[in-house]
Amino acid sequence: MAIQGLDSLNALLKWIVGGLLALATTAVAIQIVVRFILGAIGVNIAAPWTEEVARYSSIWAVFLGVAVLTRQSGLIAVEMFPQLLPKRPGTAVKIAATLISMAFFSAVFLIGLRFTHEGLMETSPVMRLRMVWIHAAIPVGSGLAILNMLAFLLECAFFGRNAVEVEDPEMRLE
């Protein structure tokens, strides 16, 4: 049941990541219009907030997106090699890669906690946002990635999930 709850959270996170990417795209488009189109016709205005919006929404999209992709076996660098091997060695490689990835994300999580703590005393230059909200993407995304990898390992160990099988048909090697 906890795994189903995590899957529901991941479904929501997909929408959030899409919204964040749309926000970043919109901010960049506004910046292009303000700098190049309006500037070309002699209207000199500034929209410095667009750079921060694009940057910060992209940061959150990356960390949340990586977390979702770890659950869907969507990290192509990890998926290709195990699929080329016979089932047992492929499974062993996939599980070893997952454990190594968990160790990596654990380190990133701890580093992110330190960054987040330091962000309590910082604000962004233009929008004056507390950087704690931006830096929090690191431990949040890393923590969710670890939970998703744990769910994957639990499914392999107790629910008969094929460790090498890719859920997304577009990502399968045929």
Secondary structure, DSSP 8 states (H G I E B T S, - for coil): -HHHHHHHHHHHHHHHHHHHHHHHHHHHHHHHIIIIIHHHTT-----THHHHHHHHHHHHHHHHHHHHHHHTT--HHHHHHHHHS-HHHHHHHHHHHHHHHHHHHHHHHHHHHHHHHHHTT-B-TTT--BTHHHHTHHHHHHHHHHHHHHHHHHHHHHS---SS--SSGGG---
